[in-house]
Amino acid sequence: AQTVTQSQPEMSVQEAETVTLSCTYDTSESDYYLFWYKQPPSRQMILVIRQEAYKQQNATENRFSVNFQKAAKSFSLKISDSQLGDAAMYFCAYRSARGTYKYIFGTGTRLKVLA
Amino acid sequence: KAGVTQTPRYLIKTRGQQVTLSCSPISGHRSVSWYQQTPGQGLQFLFEYFSETQRNKGNFPGRFSGRQFSNSRSEMNVSTLELGDSALYLCASSLGDRGDEQFFGPGTRLTVL
């Protein structure tokens, strides 16, 4: 069975600095998708970034980028130039690209941004 | 386009009762997934419905059930409520393909006393 592990329950970063959130996963599959979702306080969860496992190139979305290491089964999220609005819970998620496409989420990392 | 809506937003029940939660997906989305969110446990997948059929199921007891209607709206039912069922229940919709982004609703906060 697939698992997703986020080993950092909480992280802090100074405004305008860079922070990296860690995520590791375990799977025997070769074809899958990885996601980072953001859940701001009292607001709805939204997608931050998506990575297709068969693509070597790391995904980027403005200030957000990932470091995808397929062999190491690692999928970290880097936030550059952190802003106060980045404060949220961040969830790493895995979805199989075959079979039943089940989604598996990590336990989340709470990011605090310090002014 | 309207987002995912969930009703009710808050619910207080007592042990032994049953509850039904509702989710209206984004228009055109055929997949609806349900999650239970509790502090420290993250999001636990309950089940996914696609075109009125349950496509995926998580590791929850049979007290948790769901269904999807022809208009893609979905309901989740929990029978014989337990204190441990207190959680935020999130619904997410998507087009249904494997790499699709899920769009989440605001959730229903269920408190079991």
Chai-1 contact restraints between the chains, C-beta under 6 A:
chainA,res_idxA,chainB,res_idxB,connection_type,confidence,min_distance_angstrom,max_distance_angstrom,comment,restraint_id
A,Y33,B,G99,contact,1.0,0.0,6.0,A-B,restraint_1
A,Q44,B,F104,contact,1.0,0.0,6.0,A-B,restraint_2
A,Q44,B,P106,contact,1.0,0.0,6.0,A-B,restraint_3
A,M45,B,F104,contact,1.0,0.0,6.0,A-B,restraint_4
A,L47,B,E101,contact,1.0,0.0,6.0,A-B,restraint_5
A,A97,B,R98,contact,1.0,0.0,6.0,A-B,restraint_6
A,T100,B,R55,contact,1.0,0.0,6.0,A-B,restraint_7
A,T100,B,N56,contact,1.0,0.0,6.0,A-B,restraint_8
A,Y101,B,R98,contact,1.0,0.0,6.0,A-B,restraint_9
A,K102,B,N56,contact,1.0,0.0,6.0,A-B,restraint_10
A,Y103,B,F45,contact,1.0,0.0,6.0,A-B,restraint_11
A,F105,B,G42,contact,1.0,0.0,6.0,A-B,restraint_12
A,F105,B,L43,contact,1.0,0.0,6.0,A-B,restraint_13
A,G106,B,G42,contact,1.0,0.0,6.0,A-B,restraint_14
A,T107,B,G42,contact,1.0,0.0,6.0,A-B,restraint_15
A,G108,B,G42,contact,1.0,0.0,6.0,A-B,restraint_16
